[in-house]
């Protein structure tokens, strides 16, 4: 019985973070930055070390809705910041969205933060690229996303524990 309990604990520890993601995120087509804002250049673009400060700001201001990995929370309907549709936006667009928010989708305005701190958050968002699966052999995919790999490991562990006498 103990292996089954342990297997269930491992499974739920892997499963809960997966449920916190927002895999069905669709951007709001009406939430578009004006051309002048979208073309703004990040003044910190040449200083990648500023992303470390952006991480601290992200953890303080953004993690409640976007999650620690930026993958969004389904229950909050928040953006998965790792998706190409987000990563493909200009720095100026991301800065504008952080500054103005989107009341219709529950994204608050962070205009209270100094501009350089908002630019730091933009730099940090750029570090949130999702790991993509790498195909190793036809029909078999090697999981490189740590959460997906954890879920598969938990499932295998639970399956093995259930078969134990």
DSSP file (Angstrom, degrees, kcal/mol; ACC not computed):
  #  RESIDUE AA STRUCTURE BP1 BP2  ACC     N-H-->O    O-->H-N    N-H-->O    O-->H-N    TCO  KAPPA ALPHA  PHI   PSI    X-CA   Y-CA   Z-CA
    1    1 A X     >        0   0    0      0, 0.0     4,-2.0     0, 0.0     5,-0.2   0.000 360.0 360.0 360.0 -35.8    0.0    0.0    0.0
    2    2 A X  H  >  +     0   0    0      1,-0.2     4,-2.7     2,-0.2     5,-0.2   0.896 360.0  53.1 -61.1 -41.5    2.9    2.4    0.8
    3    3 A X  H  > S+     0   0    0      1,-0.2     4,-2.6     2,-0.2    -1,-0.2   0.885 108.5  51.7 -61.3 -35.5    4.2    2.3   -2.8
    4    4 A X  H  > S+     0   0    0      2,-0.2     4,-2.4   157,-0.2    -1,-0.2   0.923 110.8  46.8 -65.9 -43.7    0.7    3.2   -4.1
    5    5 A X  H  X S+     0   0    0     -4,-2.0     4,-2.3     2,-0.2    -2,-0.2   0.928 113.9  48.3 -62.8 -45.3    0.5    6.2   -1.8
    6    6 A X  H  X S+     0   0    0     -4,-2.7     4,-2.5     1,-0.2    -2,-0.2   0.911 110.7  51.3 -61.5 -42.2    4.0    7.3   -2.7
    7    7 A X  H  X S+     0   0    0     -4,-2.6     4,-2.5    -5,-0.2   151,-0.2   0.900 109.7  49.9 -62.9 -40.8    3.2    6.9   -6.4
    8    8 A X  H  X S+     0   0    0     -4,-2.4     4,-2.5     2,-0.2    -1,-0.2   0.894 109.9  50.8 -65.7 -39.5    0.0    9.0   -6.0
    9    9 A X  H  X S+     0   0    0     -4,-2.3     4,-2.2     2,-0.2    -2,-0.2   0.941 112.1  46.5 -62.7 -46.9    2.0   11.8   -4.2
   10   10 A X  H  X S+     0   0    0     -4,-2.5     4,-1.6     1,-0.2    -2,-0.2   0.915 112.1  52.0 -61.4 -43.2    4.6   11.9   -7.0
   11   11 A X  H  X S+     0   0    0     -4,-2.5     4,-2.7   143,-0.2     3,-0.2   0.933 111.4  45.4 -60.0 -47.4    1.9   11.9   -9.6
   12   12 A X  H  X S+     0   0    0     -4,-2.5     4,-2.6     1,-0.2     5,-0.2   0.843 108.3  56.8 -69.4 -32.4    0.0   14.8   -8.0
   13   13 A X  H  X S+     0   0    0     -4,-2.2     4,-0.6    -5,-0.2    -1,-0.2   0.857 115.9  37.7 -64.9 -32.6    3.2   16.8   -7.5
   14   14 A X  H  X S+     0   0    0     -4,-1.6     4,-0.9    -3,-0.2    -2,-0.2   0.824 118.3  50.2 -83.1 -33.9    3.9   16.5  -11.2
   15   15 A X  H  X S+     0   0    0     -4,-2.7     4,-1.9    -5,-0.2     5,-0.2   0.891 100.5  60.3 -75.2 -41.5    0.2   16.9  -12.2
   16   16 A X  H  X S+     0   0    0     -4,-2.6     4,-1.2     1,-0.2     3,-0.2   0.914 104.3  48.8 -58.9 -47.0   -0.7   20.1  -10.2
   17   17 A X  H  X S+     0   0    0     -4,-0.6     4,-0.6    -5,-0.2    -1,-0.2   0.873 109.5  54.4 -60.9 -33.2    2.0   22.3  -11.9
   18   18 A X  H >< S+     0   0    0     -4,-0.9     3,-0.9     1,-0.2    -1,-0.2   0.888 106.0  51.4 -66.1 -37.2    0.7   21.1  -15.3
   19   19 A X  H 3< S+     0   0    0     -4,-1.9    55,-0.4     1,-0.2    -1,-0.2   0.739 100.9  63.8 -70.6 -22.2   -2.8   22.1  -14.5
   20   20 A X  H 3< S+     0   0    0     -4,-1.2    54,-0.6    -3,-0.2    -1,-0.2   0.691  86.5  93.1 -75.8 -16.8   -1.6   25.5  -13.5
   21   21 A X  S << S-     0   0    0     -3,-0.9    53,-0.7    -4,-0.6     2,-0.4  -0.269  74.5-135.9 -70.6 162.5   -0.5   26.1  -17.1
   22   22 A X    >   +     0   0    0     49,-1.8     3,-1.5    51,-0.2    58,-0.2  -0.677  33.5 163.9-118.8  76.2   -2.8   27.8  -19.6
   23   23 A X  T 3  S+     0   0    0     -2,-0.4    -1,-0.1     1,-0.3    49,-0.0   0.734  73.9  56.1 -67.7 -21.6   -2.4   25.7  -22.7
   24   24 A X  T 3  S+     0   0    0     -3,-0.1    -1,-0.3     2,-0.1    -2,-0.0   0.228  75.1 145.5 -94.7  15.9   -5.5   27.1  -24.3
   25   25 A X    <   -     0   0    0     -3,-1.5     2,-0.4    53,-0.1    54,-0.1  -0.294  24.4-176.1 -59.2 130.2   -4.4   30.7  -24.1
   26   26 A X        -     0   0    0     59,-0.0    -2,-0.1    -2,-0.0     3,-0.0  -0.998  26.3-119.8-125.3 127.2   -5.5   32.9  -27.0
   27   27 A X        -     0   0    0     -2,-0.4     2,-0.7     1,-0.1     3,-0.0  -0.283  29.1-106.1 -65.8 151.7   -4.4   36.5  -27.3
   28   28 A X    >   -     0   0    0      1,-0.2     3,-1.6     3,-0.1    -1,-0.1  -0.698  25.4-153.9 -76.6 112.6   -6.9   39.3  -27.2
   29   29 A X  T 3  S+     0   0    0     -2,-0.7    -1,-0.2     1,-0.3    -2,-0.1   0.708  92.8  55.9 -65.9 -17.8   -7.0   40.5  -30.9
   30   30 A X  T 3  S+     0   0    0      1,-0.2     2,-1.6    -3,-0.0    -1,-0.3   0.595  84.4  88.3 -87.2 -10.2   -8.2   43.9  -29.7
   31   31 A X    <   +     0   0    0     -3,-1.6     2,-0.4    71,-0.0    -1,-0.2  -0.594  59.0 149.6 -92.1  78.2   -5.2   44.4  -27.4
   32   32 A X        -     0   0    0     -2,-1.6     2,-0.2    65,-0.0     3,-0.1  -0.919  44.6-127.5-115.8 132.9   -2.8   46.0  -29.9
   33   33 A X        -     0   0    0     -2,-0.4    60,-0.1     1,-0.1    61,-0.0  -0.531  35.6-103.5 -73.0 141.6   -0.1   48.5  -29.1
   34   34 A X     >  -     0   0    0     -2,-0.2     4,-2.8     1,-0.1     3,-0.5  -0.302  34.6-108.9 -59.7 152.9   -0.1   51.7  -31.1
   35   35 A X  H  > S+     0   0    0      1,-0.2     4,-1.7     2,-0.2    -1,-0.1   0.865 118.8  54.2 -54.3 -40.6    2.6   51.7  -33.8
   36   36 A X  H  4 S+     0   0    0      1,-0.2    -1,-0.2     2,-0.2     4,-0.2   0.893 112.7  43.0 -64.0 -39.1    4.6   54.3  -31.9
   37   37 A X  H >4 S+     0   0    0     -3,-0.5     3,-1.5     1,-0.2    -2,-0.2   0.912 111.6  53.9 -71.8 -42.6    4.6   52.2  -28.8
   38   38 A X  H 3< S+     0   0    0     -4,-2.8    54,-0.6     1,-0.3    55,-0.5   0.798 106.0  53.8 -62.9 -29.2    5.4   49.0  -30.7
   39   39 A X  T 3< S+     0   0    0     -4,-1.7    -1,-0.3    -5,-0.2    -2,-0.2   0.485  80.2 120.3 -87.3  -1.6    8.4   50.5  -32.3
   40   40 A X    <   -     0   0    0     -3,-1.5    52,-0.7    -4,-0.2     2,-0.4  -0.358  59.7-134.8 -62.6 141.8   10.0   51.6  -29.1
   41   41 A X        -     0   0    0     50,-0.1     2,-0.4    51,-0.1    -1,-0.1  -0.828  20.4-111.7-100.5 137.1   13.4   50.1  -28.5
   42   42 A X    >   -     0   0    0     -2,-0.4     3,-1.8     1,-0.2     4,-0.2  -0.536  19.3-150.7 -67.4 118.9   14.3   48.6  -25.1
   43   43 A X  T 3  S+     0   0    0     -2,-0.4     3,-0.3     1,-0.3    -1,-0.2   0.664  97.6  51.8 -67.2 -13.1   16.9   51.0  -23.6
   44   44 A X  T >  S+     0   0    0      1,-0.2     3,-2.6     2,-0.1    -1,-0.3   0.306  74.7 109.5-101.3   7.4   18.3   47.9  -21.7
   45   45 A X  T <  S+     0   0    0     -3,-1.8    -1,-0.2     1,-0.3     3,-0.2   0.806  78.2  50.9 -56.5 -32.5   18.6   45.7  -24.8
   46   46 A X  T 3  S+     0   0    0     -3,-0.3     2,-0.4    -4,-0.2    -1,-0.3   0.368 101.7  68.6 -85.6   5.6   22.4   45.9  -24.7
   47   47 A X    X   +     0   0    0     -3,-2.6     3,-2.3     1,-0.1     4,-0.2  -0.652  53.1 169.9-126.1  74.7   22.5   44.9  -21.0
   48   48 A X  T >  S+     0   0    0     -2,-0.4     3,-1.8     1,-0.3     4,-0.3   0.748  73.7  71.6 -59.9 -22.9   21.3   41.3  -20.7
   49   49 A X  T >> S+     0   0    0      1,-0.3     3,-1.2     2,-0.2     4,-0.5   0.723  82.7  72.1 -65.2 -18.9   22.4   41.3  -17.1
   50   50 A X  H <> S+     0   0    0     -3,-2.3     4,-1.7     1,-0.2     3,-0.3   0.668  78.8  76.9 -68.8 -15.7   19.4   43.5  -16.3
   51   51 A X  H <> S+     0   0    0     -3,-1.8     4,-2.2    -4,-0.2    -1,-0.2   0.798  84.3  63.3 -64.8 -27.5   17.2   40.5  -16.9
   52   52 A X  H <> S+     0   0    0     -3,-1.2     4,-1.6    -4,-0.3    -1,-0.2   0.912 105.1  44.9 -63.5 -41.3   18.2   39.3  -13.4
   53   53 A X  H  X S+     0   0    0     -4,-0.5     4,-2.2    -3,-0.3    -1,-0.2   0.864 110.1  56.0 -67.2 -35.3   16.5   42.3  -11.9
   54   54 A X  H  X S+     0   0    0     -4,-1.7     4,-2.7    66,-0.3    -2,-0.2   0.863 103.4  54.8 -63.1 -36.0   13.6   41.7  -14.3
   55   55 A X  H  X S+     0   0    0     -4,-2.2     4,-2.8     2,-0.2    -1,-0.2   0.931 107.5  48.8 -62.8 -45.3   13.3   38.2  -12.8
   56   56 A X  H  X S+     0   0    0     -4,-1.6     4,-1.7     1,-0.2    -2,-0.2   0.912 113.8  46.6 -60.9 -42.5   13.0   39.6   -9.3
   57   57 A X  H  X S+     0   0    0     -4,-2.2     4,-2.6     2,-0.2     5,-0.4   0.894 111.5  51.9 -66.2 -39.6   10.4   42.1  -10.5
   58   58 A X  H  X>S+     0   0    0     -4,-2.7     4,-3.0     1,-0.2     5,-1.6   0.931 109.6  49.1 -61.5 -46.8    8.5   39.4  -12.3
   59   59 A X  H  <5S+     0   0    0     -4,-2.8    -1,-0.2     1,-0.2    -2,-0.2   0.844 116.2  43.8 -62.8 -33.6    8.4   37.2   -9.2
   60   60 A X  H  <5S+     0   0    0     -4,-1.7    -1,-0.2    -5,-0.2    -2,-0.2   0.858 131.2  17.9 -78.2 -37.0    7.2   40.1   -7.1
   61   61 A X  H  <5S+     0   0    0     -4,-2.6    -3,-0.2    -5,-0.1    -2,-0.2   0.696 130.2  30.0-111.9 -23.0    4.5   41.4   -9.6
   62   62 A X  T >X5S+     0   0    0     -4,-3.0     4,-2.7    -5,-0.4     3,-1.3   0.671  89.7  83.9-117.8 -22.8    3.6   38.8  -12.2
   63   63 A X  H 3><S+     0   0    0     -5,-1.6     4,-1.8     1,-0.3    -4,-0.1   0.780  80.4  68.4 -63.8 -29.0    4.0   35.3  -10.8
   64   64 A X  H 34 S+     0   0    0      1,-0.2    -1,-0.3     2,-0.2    -2,-0.1   0.845 119.6  19.3 -59.9 -32.9    0.6   35.2   -9.2
   65   65 A X  H <4 S+     0   0    0     -3,-1.3     8,-0.8     2,-0.1    13,-0.3   0.794 133.3  38.8-104.1 -38.7   -1.1   35.2  -12.6
   66   66 A X  H  < S-     0   0    0     -4,-2.7     6,-2.5     6,-0.2    15,-0.2   0.562 102.8-126.9 -94.5  -8.8    1.6   34.1  -15.0
   67   67 A X    ><  -     0   0    0     -4,-1.8     3,-1.3    -5,-0.4     5,-0.2   0.130  33.1 -73.9  79.7 159.7    3.3   31.4  -12.9
   68   68 A X  T 3  S+     0   0    0      1,-0.3    -1,-0.2     2,-0.1    -5,-0.1   0.801 135.2  42.7 -62.3 -30.5    6.9   31.1  -11.9
   69   69 A X  T 3  S-     0   0    0     -3,-0.1    -1,-0.3    -6,-0.1    -2,-0.1   0.400 112.9-115.8 -96.1   2.1    7.8   29.9  -15.4
   70   70 A X  S <  S+     0   0    0     -3,-1.3    11,-2.9    -4,-0.1    12,-0.5   0.638  76.9 129.6  76.5  12.9    5.7   32.4  -17.2
   71   71 A X        -     0   0    0      9,-0.3   -49,-1.8    10,-0.2    -4,-0.2   0.341  66.5-120.7 -87.9  10.2    3.4   29.7  -18.6
   72   72 A X        -     0   0    0     -6,-2.5     2,-0.5   -51,-0.2    -6,-0.2   0.261  18.0 -97.6  75.5 158.1    0.2   31.3  -17.5
   73   73 A X    >>> -     0   0    0     -8,-0.8     5,-1.7   -52,-0.2     4,-0.8  -0.971  16.1-150.7-118.6 127.1   -2.5   30.0  -15.2
   74   74 A X  G >45S+     0   0    0    -53,-0.7     3,-0.7   -54,-0.6    -1,-0.1   0.881  98.8  54.8 -61.9 -39.8   -5.6   28.5  -16.6
   75   75 A X  G 345S+     0   0    0      1,-0.2    -1,-0.3   -56,-0.2   -55,-0.1   0.721 113.9  41.7 -69.2 -19.7   -7.7   29.6  -13.6
   76   76 A X  G <45S-     0   0    0     -3,-0.8    -1,-0.2   -11,-0.2    -2,-0.2   0.482 102.3-132.3-100.5  -6.4   -6.6   33.2  -14.2
   77   77 A X  T <<5 +     0   0    0     -4,-0.8    -3,-0.2    -3,-0.7     2,-0.2   0.825  52.0 160.3  56.9  33.4   -6.9   33.0  -18.0
   78   78 A X      < -     0   0    0     -5,-1.7    -1,-0.2   -13,-0.3   -53,-0.1  -0.481  44.2 -89.7 -90.1 158.4   -3.5   34.6  -18.1
   79   79 A X        -     0   0    0     -2,-0.2     2,-1.0    -7,-0.1    -7,-0.2  -0.318  26.3-129.0 -66.5 141.4   -1.1   34.6  -21.0
   80   80 A X    >   -     0   0    0    -58,-0.2     3,-1.5    -9,-0.2    -9,-0.3  -0.840  22.2-162.9 -86.5 104.0    1.5   31.9  -21.5
   81   81 A X  T 3  S+     0   0    0    -11,-2.9   -10,-0.2    -2,-1.0    -1,-0.1   0.548  81.3  65.2 -72.4  -7.1    4.5   34.1  -21.9
   82   82 A X  T 3  S+     0   0    0    -12,-0.5    48,-0.8    47,-0.1    -1,-0.3   0.651  77.6 107.0 -86.7 -16.6    6.5   31.3  -23.4
   83   83 A X  S X> S-     0   0    0     -3,-1.5     4,-2.9     1,-0.1     3,-1.3  -0.285  78.4-123.6 -66.0 146.3    4.3   30.9  -26.5
   84   84 A X  H 3> S+     0   0    0      1,-0.3     4,-2.4     2,-0.2    -1,-0.1   0.822 110.8  64.5 -56.9 -32.0    5.7   32.2  -29.9
   85   85 A X  H 34 S+     0   0    0      2,-0.2    -1,-0.3     1,-0.2    -4,-0.1   0.801 113.1  34.1 -64.5 -27.0    2.6   34.4  -30.2
   86   86 A X  H X4 S+     0   0    0     -3,-1.3     3,-1.8    -6,-0.2    -2,-0.2   0.876 117.9  50.7 -88.7 -48.4    3.9   36.3  -27.1
   87   87 A X  H 3< S+     0   0    0     -4,-2.9    -2,-0.2     1,-0.3    -3,-0.2   0.764 103.6  62.3 -62.4 -24.7    7.6   36.0  -27.8
   88   88 A X  T 3< S+     0   0    0     -4,-2.4    -1,-0.3    -5,-0.3     2,-0.1   0.546  83.1 100.0 -79.0  -7.0    7.1   37.3  -31.3
   89   89 A X  S <  S-     0   0    0     -3,-1.8    -3,-0.0    -5,-0.1    -4,-0.0  -0.482  82.5-102.7 -78.5 151.6    5.9   40.6  -30.1
   90   90 A X     >  -     0   0    0     -2,-0.1     4,-2.3     1,-0.1     5,-0.2  -0.260  25.5-114.2 -68.9 158.8    8.2   43.6  -30.1
   91   91 A X  H  > S+     0   0    0      1,-0.2     4,-2.7     2,-0.2     5,-0.2   0.900 119.3  55.0 -57.8 -40.7    9.8   44.8  -26.9
   92   92 A X  H  > S+     0   0    0    -52,-0.7     4,-2.3   -54,-0.6    -1,-0.2   0.874 106.6  50.2 -61.6 -38.4    7.8   48.0  -27.3
   93   93 A X  H  > S+     0   0    0    -55,-0.5     4,-2.5     2,-0.2    -1,-0.2   0.937 111.7  46.9 -66.1 -46.5    4.6   46.0  -27.5
   94   94 A X  H  X S+     0   0    0     -4,-2.3     4,-2.5     1,-0.2     5,-0.2   0.910 112.5  50.5 -61.7 -41.8    5.3   44.0  -24.4
   95   95 A X  H  X S+     0   0    0     -4,-2.7     4,-2.4     1,-0.2    -1,-0.2   0.919 110.9  49.2 -60.4 -44.5    6.3   47.2  -22.5
   96   96 A X  H  X S+     0   0    0     -4,-2.3     4,-2.8     1,-0.2     5,-0.3   0.900 111.6  48.8 -62.7 -42.0    3.1   48.9  -23.6
   97   97 A X  H  X S+     0   0    0     -4,-2.5     4,-2.3     2,-0.2    -2,-0.2   0.892 112.4  47.6 -67.7 -39.7    1.0   45.9  -22.5
   98   98 A X  H  < S+     0   0    0     -4,-2.5    12,-2.3    -5,-0.2    -2,-0.2   0.908 116.0  46.3 -64.2 -41.4    2.8   45.8  -19.1
   99   99 A X  H  < S+     0   0    0     -4,-2.4    12,-0.7    -5,-0.2    -2,-0.2   0.917 124.9  27.8 -67.7 -45.3    2.3   49.6  -18.7
  100  100 A X  H  < S-     0   0    0     -4,-2.8     9,-0.2     9,-0.2     3,-0.2   0.717  89.6-159.8 -96.1 -23.2   -1.4   49.7  -19.8
  101  101 A X     <  -     0   0    0     -4,-2.3     2,-0.2    -5,-0.3     7,-0.2  -0.101  23.9 -99.8  68.2-175.4   -2.8   46.4  -18.8
  102  102 A X  B >>> -A  107   0A   0      5,-2.8     5,-2.0     1,-0.1     3,-1.6  -0.745  27.2-171.0-147.9  92.1   -5.9   44.9  -20.3
  103  103 A X  G >45S+     0   0    0      1,-0.3     3,-0.8    -2,-0.2    -1,-0.1   0.838  85.2  62.0 -56.1 -36.0   -9.0   45.2  -18.0
  104  104 A X  G 345S+     0   0    0      1,-0.2    -1,-0.3     2,-0.1    -2,-0.0   0.752 113.6  34.5 -63.7 -24.3  -11.1   43.0  -20.2
  105  105 A X  G <45S-     0   0    0     -3,-1.6    -1,-0.2     2,-0.2    -2,-0.2   0.337 117.4-105.3-112.2   3.8   -8.7   40.1  -19.6
  106  106 A X  T <<5S+     0   0    0     -3,-0.8     2,-0.7    -4,-0.7    -3,-0.2   0.601  71.3 141.9  85.2  10.4   -7.8   40.9  -16.0
  107  107 A X  B   < -A  102   0A   0     -5,-2.0    -5,-2.8   -42,-0.0    -1,-0.3  -0.775  42.4-144.0 -87.7 114.8   -4.3   42.2  -16.7
  108  108 A X        -     0   0    0     -2,-0.7     2,-0.3    -7,-0.2    -7,-0.2  -0.321  18.9-103.9 -74.7 161.1   -3.6   45.1  -14.4
  109  109 A X        -     0   0    0     -9,-0.2     3,-0.2    -8,-0.1   -10,-0.2  -0.656  23.2-166.1 -79.7 137.8   -1.6   48.2  -15.4
  110  110 A X    >   +     0   0    0    -12,-2.3     3,-1.6    -2,-0.3   -11,-0.2  -0.106  48.9 124.9-113.0  33.5    1.9   48.3  -14.0
  111  111 A X  T 3   +     0   0    0    -12,-0.7    -1,-0.1     1,-0.3   -12,-0.1   0.690  62.2  72.7 -65.5 -17.3    2.4   52.0  -14.9
  112  112 A X  T 3  S+     0   0    0     -3,-0.2    -1,-0.3   -13,-0.1     2,-0.2   0.756  81.8  85.6 -68.7 -23.8    3.2   52.5  -11.2
  113  113 A X  S <  S-     0   0    0     -3,-1.6     5,-0.1     1,-0.1    -3,-0.0  -0.549  97.2 -99.6 -74.9 142.6    6.5   50.8  -11.7
  114  114 A X    >>  -     0   0    0     -2,-0.2     4,-1.8     1,-0.1     3,-0.7  -0.287  34.0-113.0 -57.6 148.6    9.4   53.0  -13.0
  115  115 A X  H 3> S+     0   0    0      1,-0.3     4,-2.2     2,-0.2     5,-0.2   0.875 115.6  54.8 -54.7 -43.2    9.9   52.7  -16.8
  116  116 A X  H 3> S+     0   0    0      1,-0.2     4,-1.8     2,-0.2    -1,-0.3   0.850 106.2  52.6 -63.8 -32.2   13.3   51.0  -16.5
  117  117 A X  H <> S+     0   0    0     -3,-0.7     4,-1.9     2,-0.2    -1,-0.2   0.892 108.1  50.6 -68.8 -38.2   11.8   48.3  -14.2
  118  118 A X  H  X S+     0   0    0     -4,-1.8     4,-1.8     1,-0.2    -2,-0.2   0.891 109.4  51.2 -65.1 -38.1    9.1   47.6  -16.8
  119  119 A X  H  X S+     0   0    0     -4,-2.2     4,-2.1     2,-0.2    -1,-0.2   0.869 106.9  54.6 -65.5 -35.2   11.9   47.3  -19.5
  120  120 A X  H  X S+     0   0    0     -4,-1.8     4,-2.3     2,-0.2   -66,-0.3   0.903 105.7  52.1 -63.2 -40.3   13.7   44.9  -17.1
  121  121 A X  H  X S+     0   0    0     -4,-1.9     4,-2.7     1,-0.2    -1,-0.2   0.900 106.8  53.4 -62.1 -40.0   10.6   42.7  -17.0
  122  122 A X  H  X S+     0   0    0     -4,-1.8     4,-1.6     2,-0.2    -1,-0.2   0.928 108.1  50.5 -59.7 -44.7   10.5   42.7  -20.8
  123  123 A X  H  X S+     0   0    0     -4,-2.1     4,-0.5     1,-0.2    -2,-0.2   0.912 111.3  48.4 -59.1 -42.4   14.1   41.5  -20.8
  124  124 A X  H >< S+     0   0    0     -4,-2.3     3,-1.8     1,-0.2     4,-0.4   0.910 104.9  57.7 -66.4 -40.8   13.2   38.7  -18.4
  125  125 A X  H >< S+     0   0    0     -4,-2.7     3,-1.6     1,-0.3    -1,-0.2   0.862  99.2  61.4 -56.4 -35.2   10.2   37.7  -20.4
  126  126 A X  H 3< S+     0   0    0     -4,-1.6     3,-0.4     1,-0.3    -1,-0.3   0.723  97.5  58.3 -64.5 -21.1   12.6   37.1  -23.3
  127  127 A X  T << S+     0   0    0     -3,-1.8    -1,-0.3    -4,-0.5    -2,-0.2   0.532  84.0  85.5 -84.7  -5.0   14.3   34.5  -21.2
  128  128 A X    <   +     0   0    0     -3,-1.6    -1,-0.2    -4,-0.4     2,-0.1  -0.040  56.0 152.5 -89.8  32.6   11.1   32.4  -20.9
  129  129 A X        -     0   0    0     -3,-0.4     2,-0.2    -2,-0.1   -46,-0.1  -0.418  45.9-120.0 -63.6 133.4   11.5   30.5  -24.1
  130  130 A X        -     0   0    0    -48,-0.8     2,-0.3    -2,-0.1    -1,-0.1  -0.535  20.6-118.5 -76.5 138.7    9.8   27.1  -24.0
  131  131 A X        -     0   0    0     -2,-0.2     2,-0.3    13,-0.1    14,-0.1  -0.605  32.2-144.6 -72.0 135.7   11.9   24.0  -24.5
  132  132 A X        -     0   0    0     -2,-0.3     2,-0.1    12,-0.1    -1,-0.0  -0.792  20.2-100.7-105.5 147.7   10.6   22.2  -27.5
  133  133 A X        -     0   0    0     -2,-0.3     2,-0.5    10,-0.1    10,-0.2  -0.378  32.7-144.6 -63.7 141.1   10.5   18.4  -27.9
  134  134 A X  E     -B  142   0B   0      8,-1.6     8,-2.1    -2,-0.1     2,-0.4  -0.942  11.5-132.1-110.2 123.0   13.3   17.0  -30.0
  135  135 A X  E     +B  141   0B   0     -2,-0.5     6,-0.2     6,-0.2     3,-0.1  -0.601  27.9 174.7 -75.2 125.4   12.5   14.0  -32.2
  136  136 A X  E     +     0   0B   0      4,-1.2     2,-0.3    -2,-0.4    -1,-0.2   0.817  66.1   3.5-101.2 -40.2   15.1   11.4  -31.7
  137  137 A X  E >  S-B  140   0B   0      3,-1.2     3,-2.5     0, 0.0    -1,-0.4  -0.969  96.8 -75.5-141.1 156.5   13.8    8.5  -33.8
  138  138 A X  T 3  S+     0   0    0     -2,-0.3     3,-0.1     1,-0.3    -3,-0.0  -0.293 119.7   8.3 -55.3 128.0   10.7    8.2  -36.0
  139  139 A X  T 3  S+     0   0    0      1,-0.1     2,-0.4    -2,-0.0    -1,-0.3   0.342 113.6  91.8  84.6  -7.4    7.7    7.9  -33.9
  140  140 A X  E <   -B  137   0B   0     -3,-2.5    -3,-1.2     2,-0.0    -4,-1.2  -0.980  55.9-163.0-124.5 132.2    9.5    8.6  -30.6
  141  141 A X  E     -B  135   0B   0     -2,-0.4     2,-0.6    -6,-0.2    -6,-0.2  -0.936  14.2-140.3-114.4 132.2    9.9   12.0  -29.1
  142  142 A X  E     -B  134   0B   0     -8,-2.1    -8,-1.6    -2,-0.5     2,-0.5  -0.812  24.6-131.9 -88.0 123.3   12.4   12.9  -26.4
  143  143 A X        +     0   0    0     -2,-0.6   -10,-0.1   -10,-0.2   -11,-0.1  -0.636  33.4 168.3 -79.2 124.9   10.7   15.2  -23.9
  144  144 A X        +     0   0    0     -2,-0.5     2,-0.6   -13,-0.1    -1,-0.2   0.513  51.0  96.9-110.7 -10.7   12.9   18.3  -23.2
  145  145 A X  S  > S-     0   0    0      1,-0.2     4,-2.5   -14,-0.1     3,-0.3  -0.721  71.4-144.7 -78.2 118.7   10.2   20.3  -21.3
  146  146 A X  H  > S+     0   0    0     -2,-0.6     4,-2.3     1,-0.2    -1,-0.2   0.843  95.5  50.7 -58.1 -37.0   10.9   19.5  -17.6
  147  147 A X  H  > S+     0   0    0      2,-0.2     4,-2.1     1,-0.2    -1,-0.2   0.903 111.6  47.1 -70.1 -39.2    7.3   19.5  -16.6
  148  148 A X  H  > S+     0   0    0     -3,-0.3     4,-2.2     2,-0.2    -2,-0.2   0.921 113.0  49.5 -65.4 -42.3    6.2   17.1  -19.3
  149  149 A X  H  X S+     0   0    0     -4,-2.5     4,-2.5     1,-0.2    -2,-0.2   0.889 109.7  52.1 -63.0 -38.9    9.1   14.9  -18.5
  150  150 A X  H  X S+     0   0    0     -4,-2.3     4,-2.7    -5,-0.2    -1,-0.2   0.894 108.5  50.8 -64.5 -39.6    8.2   15.0  -14.8
  151  151 A X  H  X S+     0   0    0     -4,-2.1     4,-2.4     2,-0.2    -2,-0.2   0.914 111.6  47.0 -64.8 -42.4    4.6   14.0  -15.6
  152  152 A X  H  X S+     0   0    0     -4,-2.2     4,-2.6     2,-0.2    -2,-0.2   0.920 113.0  49.3 -65.3 -43.1    5.8   11.0  -17.7
  153  153 A X  H  X S+     0   0    0     -4,-2.5     4,-2.7     2,-0.2    -2,-0.2   0.922 111.8  48.8 -61.4 -44.3    8.2    9.9  -15.0
  154  154 A X  H  X S+     0   0    0     -4,-2.7     4,-2.8     1,-0.2  -143,-0.2   0.908 111.3  50.3 -62.5 -41.4    5.4   10.2  -12.3
  155  155 A X  H  X S+     0   0    0     -4,-2.4     4,-2.6     2,-0.2    -2,-0.2   0.928 112.3  46.5 -62.9 -44.9    3.1    8.2  -14.5
  156  156 A X  H  X S+     0   0    0     -4,-2.6     4,-2.5     2,-0.2    -2,-0.2   0.913 113.6  49.0 -63.2 -42.3    5.7    5.4  -15.1
  157  157 A X  H  X S+     0   0    0     -4,-2.7     4,-2.4     2,-0.2    -2,-0.2   0.927 112.8  47.1 -63.2 -45.0    6.5    5.4  -11.4
  158  158 A X  H  X S+     0   0    0     -4,-2.8     4,-2.1  -151,-0.2    -2,-0.2   0.900 111.9  51.1 -63.8 -40.9    2.8    5.2  -10.5
  159  159 A X  H  X S+     0   0    0     -4,-2.6     4,-1.3     1,-0.2    -1,-0.2   0.912 112.3  46.0 -63.3 -42.3    2.3    2.4  -13.0
  160  160 A X  H  X S+     0   0    0     -4,-2.5     4,-0.6     1,-0.2    -2,-0.2   0.889 111.8  51.4 -67.9 -39.1    5.2    0.4  -11.7
  161  161 A X  H >< S+     0   0    0     -4,-2.4     3,-0.7     1,-0.2    -2,-0.2   0.865 106.5  54.1 -67.1 -35.9    4.1    0.9   -8.1
  162  162 A X  H 3< S+     0   0    0     -4,-2.1    -1,-0.2     1,-0.2    -2,-0.2   0.854 106.9  51.5 -67.4 -33.9    0.6   -0.3   -8.8
  163  163 A X  H 3< S+     0   0    0     -4,-1.3    -1,-0.2    -5,-0.2    -2,-0.2   0.614  87.6 106.4 -77.9 -12.2    1.9   -3.6  -10.3
  164  164 A X    <<        0   0    0     -3,-0.7  -160,-0.1    -4,-0.6    -3,-0.0  -0.408 360.0 360.0 -69.6 143.4    4.0   -4.2   -7.2
  165  165 A X              0   0    0     -2,-0.1    -1,-0.1     0, 0.0    -3,-0.1   0.484 360.0 360.0 -73.9 360.0    2.8   -7.0   -4.9
